[in-house]
């Protein structure tokens, strides 16, 4: 059996309200346009997560909600406070607790880019910049998420909202 990880950095967030903490920042208009593009692309590609591990920050929850709106039978997010600005090791630890064969993880940089680099057998050249809402699809030849190891993921896709058309 194979495992598929859809690793998503949150969409562009709003910095306009100085009263909000970093954790409370929502998406800005660009981010609210970008996230549905990722969701529509996932649907077109037949990439349907069965489990969603999402940082509990406002911008990651909003990103998942806008992506999930474009996916048939999208799972409710499992909000994980430890994914807020998590290290790649922390992210991997939570991924190893997943049970579904196809998992989406929505988190923050620099952890998201670092996890993508860590897991990929051959990292994508754009992992170094990993812009907002960038999405990597990694495939693993593993029976269980506990069996995946660094350097064993096959990069099946790397996409950013700029690469995609506006969803219909």
C-alpha positions as YAML, in Angstrom:
chain: A
units: angstrom
residues:
- id: 1
  name: UNK
  ca: [0.00, 0.00, 0.00]
- id: 2
  name: UNK
  ca: [1.09, 3.56, -0.59]
- id: 3
  name: UNK
  ca: [0.69, 6.70, 1.46]
- id: 4
  name: UNK
  ca: [0.18, 10.19, 0.02]
- id: 5
  name: UNK
  ca: [0.95, 13.41, 1.85]
- id: 6
  name: UNK
  ca: [-0.48, 16.69, 0.59]
- id: 7
  name: UNK
  ca: [1.68, 19.27, 2.35]
- id: 8
  name: UNK
  ca: [0.27, 22.81, 2.23]
- id: 9
  name: UNK
  ca: [1.62, 26.08, 3.52]
- id: 10
  name: UNK
  ca: [-1.21, 28.40, 4.60]
- id: 11
  name: UNK
  ca: [-2.36, 31.02, 2.10]
- id: 12
  name: UNK
  ca: [-1.32, 34.69, 2.33]
- id: 13
  name: UNK
  ca: [-2.31, 36.25, 5.64]
- id: 14
  name: UNK
  ca: [-3.36, 39.75, 6.63]
- id: 15
  name: UNK
  ca: [-1.01, 41.97, 8.62]
- id: 16
  name: UNK
  ca: [-3.28, 45.06, 8.77]
- id: 17
  name: UNK
  ca: [-4.68, 44.73, 12.31]
- id: 18
  name: UNK
  ca: [-1.91, 45.30, 14.87]
- id: 19
  name: UNK
  ca: [-4.26, 44.25, 17.70]
- id: 20
  name: UNK
  ca: [-4.21, 40.63, 16.50]
- id: 21
  name: UNK
  ca: [-1.60, 38.16, 17.62]
- id: 22
  name: UNK
  ca: [0.25, 36.19, 14.96]
- id: 23
  name: UNK
  ca: [-1.91, 33.18, 15.83]
- id: 24
  name: UNK
  ca: [-5.11, 35.19, 15.21]
- id: 25
  name: UNK
  ca: [-4.22, 36.59, 11.79]
- id: 26
  name: UNK
  ca: [-6.71, 35.64, 9.06]
- id: 27
  name: UNK
  ca: [-6.16, 35.45, 5.32]
- id: 28
  name: UNK
  ca: [-5.98, 38.58, 3.22]
- id: 29
  name: UNK
  ca: [-7.96, 38.90, -0.05]
- id: 30
  name: UNK
  ca: [-5.12, 37.35, -2.06]
- id: 31
  name: UNK
  ca: [-5.05, 34.38, 0.32]
- id: 32
  name: UNK
  ca: [-8.82, 33.95, 0.08]
- id: 33
  name: UNK
  ca: [-8.46, 33.76, -3.72]
- id: 34
  name: UNK
  ca: [-5.45, 31.43, -3.62]
- id: 35
  name: UNK
  ca: [-6.74, 28.66, -1.34]
- id: 36
  name: UNK
  ca: [-9.72, 27.70, -3.55]
- id: 37
  name: UNK
  ca: [-7.32, 27.40, -6.50]
- id: 38
  name: UNK
  ca: [-5.42, 24.75, -4.58]
- id: 39
  name: UNK
  ca: [-8.66, 22.96, -3.67]
- id: 40
  name: UNK
  ca: [-9.88, 22.98, -7.27]
- id: 41
  name: UNK
  ca: [-6.51, 21.68, -8.47]
- id: 42
  name: UNK
  ca: [-6.56, 18.85, -5.92]
- id: 43
  name: UNK
  ca: [-10.07, 17.89, -7.07]
- id: 44
  name: UNK
  ca: [-9.06, 17.96, -10.76]
- id: 45
  name: UNK
  ca: [-6.03, 15.80, -10.01]
- id: 46
  name: UNK
  ca: [-8.11, 13.29, -8.05]
- id: 47
  name: UNK
  ca: [-6.17, 14.02, -4.86]
- id: 48
  name: UNK
  ca: [-8.73, 13.60, -2.12]
- id: 49
  name: UNK
  ca: [-7.41, 13.67, 1.41]
- id: 50
  name: UNK
  ca: [-9.18, 11.41, 3.86]
- id: 51
  name: UNK
  ca: [-7.62, 13.09, 6.87]
- id: 52
  name: UNK
  ca: [-6.60, 16.72, 7.42]
- id: 53
  name: UNK
  ca: [-4.04, 17.71, 10.05]
- id: 54
  name: UNK
  ca: [-4.25, 21.48, 10.47]
- id: 55
  name: UNK
  ca: [-2.51, 23.98, 12.72]
- id: 56
  name: UNK
  ca: [-5.06, 25.69, 14.96]
- id: 57
  name: UNK
  ca: [-4.01, 29.19, 13.82]
- id: 58
  name: UNK
  ca: [-6.75, 31.23, 12.16]
- id: 59
  name: UNK
  ca: [-4.98, 31.44, 8.78]
- id: 60
  name: UNK
  ca: [-4.38, 27.67, 8.53]
- id: 61
  name: UNK
  ca: [-7.96, 26.84, 9.51]
- id: 62
  name: UNK
  ca: [-9.26, 29.33, 6.94]
- id: 63
  name: UNK
  ca: [-6.91, 27.94, 4.28]
- id: 64
  name: UNK
  ca: [-8.18, 24.40, 4.87]
- id: 65
  name: UNK
  ca: [-11.82, 25.52, 4.87]
- id: 66
  name: UNK
  ca: [-11.42, 27.24, 1.48]
- id: 67
  name: UNK
  ca: [-9.57, 24.23, 0.04]
- id: 68
  name: UNK
  ca: [-12.08, 21.77, 1.47]
- id: 69
  name: UNK
  ca: [-14.98, 23.69, -0.11]
- id: 70
  name: UNK
  ca: [-13.63, 22.56, -3.50]
- id: 71
  name: UNK
  ca: [-13.18, 18.89, -2.56]
- id: 72
  name: UNK
  ca: [-15.88, 16.25, -2.59]
- id: 73
  name: UNK
  ca: [-16.21, 14.62, 0.83]
- id: 74
  name: UNK
  ca: [-13.41, 16.64, 2.38]
- id: 75
  name: UNK
  ca: [-12.66, 15.56, 5.93]
- id: 76
  name: UNK
  ca: [-13.20, 17.81, 8.90]
- id: 77
  name: UNK
  ca: [-9.84, 19.15, 10.04]
- id: 78
  name: UNK
  ca: [-8.09, 17.72, 13.06]
- id: 79
  name: UNK
  ca: [-6.80, 20.93, 14.65]
- id: 80
  name: UNK
  ca: [-3.38, 20.39, 16.20]
- id: 81
  name: UNK
  ca: [-2.00, 23.28, 18.28]
- id: 82
  name: UNK
  ca: [1.52, 21.79, 18.09]
- id: 83
  name: UNK
  ca: [1.57, 22.39, 14.31]
- id: 84
  name: UNK
  ca: [1.62, 26.16, 14.89]
- id: 85
  name: UNK
  ca: [5.14, 27.15, 13.75]
- id: 86
  name: UNK
  ca: [6.23, 23.55, 14.26]
- id: 87
  name: UNK
  ca: [9.61, 22.11, 13.45]
- id: 88
  name: UNK
  ca: [9.75, 19.44, 10.76]
- id: 89
  name: UNK
  ca: [10.37, 16.81, 13.46]
- id: 90
  name: UNK
  ca: [7.19, 17.80, 15.29]
- id: 91
  name: UNK
  ca: [5.24, 17.78, 12.03]
- id: 92
  name: UNK
  ca: [6.57, 14.33, 11.18]
- id: 93
  name: UNK
  ca: [5.66, 13.04, 14.64]
- id: 94
  name: UNK
  ca: [2.04, 14.14, 14.12]
- id: 95
  name: UNK
  ca: [1.98, 12.74, 10.59]
- id: 96
  name: UNK
  ca: [3.06, 9.37, 11.94]
- id: 97
  name: UNK
  ca: [-0.11, 9.37, 14.08]
- id: 98
  name: UNK
  ca: [-2.32, 9.64, 10.99]
- id: 99
  name: UNK
  ca: [-4.33, 6.65, 9.87]
- id: 100
  name: UNK
  ca: [-5.75, 7.46, 6.41]
- id: 101
  name: UNK
  ca: [-3.77, 6.61, 3.25]
- id: 102
  name: UNK
  ca: [-4.12, 10.19, 1.91]
- id: 103
  name: UNK
  ca: [-3.41, 12.98, 4.40]
- id: 104
  name: UNK
  ca: [-3.41, 16.76, 3.98]
- id: 105
  name: UNK
  ca: [-1.31, 18.80, 6.40]
- id: 106
  name: UNK
  ca: [-1.73, 22.58, 6.55]
- id: 107
  name: UNK
  ca: [0.93, 24.41, 8.52]
- id: 108
  name: UNK
  ca: [3.47, 27.23, 8.50]
- id: 109
  name: UNK
  ca: [6.92, 28.05, 7.22]
- id: 110
  name: UNK
  ca: [9.76, 27.44, 7.75]
- id: 111
  name: UNK
  ca: [8.56, 24.04, 9.04]
- id: 112
  name: UNK
  ca: [6.51, 23.12, 5.97]
- id: 113
  name: UNK
  ca: [9.37, 23.71, 3.54]
- id: 114
  name: UNK
  ca: [11.81, 21.95, 5.86]
- id: 115
  name: UNK
  ca: [9.51, 18.92, 6.16]
- id: 116
  name: UNK
  ca: [9.13, 18.75, 2.37]
- id: 117
  name: UNK
  ca: [12.93, 18.83, 1.97]
- id: 118
  name: UNK
  ca: [13.38, 16.27, 4.74]
- id: 119
  name: UNK
  ca: [10.91, 13.75, 3.34]
- id: 120
  name: UNK
  ca: [11.65, 14.06, -0.38]
- id: 121
  name: UNK
  ca: [14.10, 11.68, -1.98]
- id: 122
  name: UNK
  ca: [14.83, 14.45, -4.49]
- id: 123
  name: UNK
  ca: [13.65, 17.86, -3.24]
- id: 124
  name: UNK
  ca: [11.95, 20.21, -5.69]
- id: 125
  name: UNK
  ca: [14.02, 23.33, -6.54]
- id: 126
  name: UNK
  ca: [11.26, 25.61, -5.19]
- id: 127
  name: UNK
  ca: [11.30, 24.05, -1.71]
- id: 128
  name: UNK
  ca: [13.79, 26.75, -0.79]
- id: 129
  name: UNK
  ca: [11.22, 29.52, -1.22]
- id: 130
  name: UNK
  ca: [7.95, 27.59, -0.57]
- id: 131
  name: UNK
  ca: [5.56, 30.55, -1.07]
- id: 132
  name: UNK
  ca: [2.19, 30.91, 0.62]
- id: 133
  name: UNK
  ca: [-0.34, 28.22, -0.35]
- id: 134
  name: UNK
  ca: [2.40, 26.20, -2.06]
- id: 135
  name: UNK
  ca: [1.42, 22.54, -2.10]
- id: 136
  name: UNK
  ca: [3.61, 19.47, -2.40]
- id: 137
  name: UNK
  ca: [2.28, 15.99, -3.04]
- id: 138
  name: UNK
  ca: [4.61, 13.29, -1.76]
- id: 139
  name: UNK
  ca: [4.10, 9.56, -2.29]
- id: 140
  name: UNK
  ca: [5.53, 6.88, -0.02]
- id: 141
  name: UNK
  ca: [5.78, 3.14, -0.48]
- id: 142
  name: UNK
  ca: [4.70, 2.33, 3.07]
- id: 143
  name: UNK
  ca: [2.01, 0.34, 4.84]
- id: 144
  name: UNK
  ca: [1.69, 2.82, 7.68]
- id: 145
  name: UNK
  ca: [2.69, 6.44, 8.34]
- id: 146
  name: UNK
  ca: [4.97, 5.16, 11.12]
- id: 147
  name: UNK
  ca: [7.03, 3.45, 8.41]
- id: 148
  name: UNK
  ca: [7.98, 6.58, 6.46]
- id: 149
  name: UNK
  ca: [11.49, 7.93, 6.84]
- id: 150
  name: UNK
  ca: [13.36, 11.02, 5.69]
- id: 151
  name: UNK
  ca: [14.46, 10.91, 2.07]
- id: 152
  name: UNK
  ca: [11.89, 8.29, 1.00]
- id: 153
  name: UNK
  ca: [9.11, 10.45, -0.47]
- id: 154
  name: UNK
  ca: [8.59, 10.76, -4.19]
- id: 155
  name: UNK
  ca: [7.61, 14.30, -5.20]
- id: 156
  name: UNK
  ca: [4.54, 13.78, -7.38]
- id: 157
  name: UNK
  ca: [3.69, 17.46, -7.69]
- id: 158
  name: UNK
  ca: [4.62, 20.92, -6.47]
- id: 159
  name: UNK
  ca: [2.22, 23.73, -7.26]
- id: 160
  name: UNK
  ca: [1.59, 27.32, -6.23]
- id: 161
  name: UNK
  ca: [-1.61, 29.34, -6.72]
- id: 162
  name: UNK
  ca: [0.11, 31.41, -9.42]
- id: 163
  name: UNK
  ca: [0.51, 28.22, -11.46]
- id: 164
  name: UNK
  ca: [-3.26, 27.68, -11.47]
- id: 165
  name: UNK
  ca: [-6.31, 29.31, -13.08]
- id: 166
  name: UNK
  ca: [-9.09, 30.83, -11.02]
- id: 167
  name: UNK
  ca: [-11.59, 28.11, -10.10]
- id: 168
  name: UNK
  ca: [-14.94, 28.21, -11.83]
...
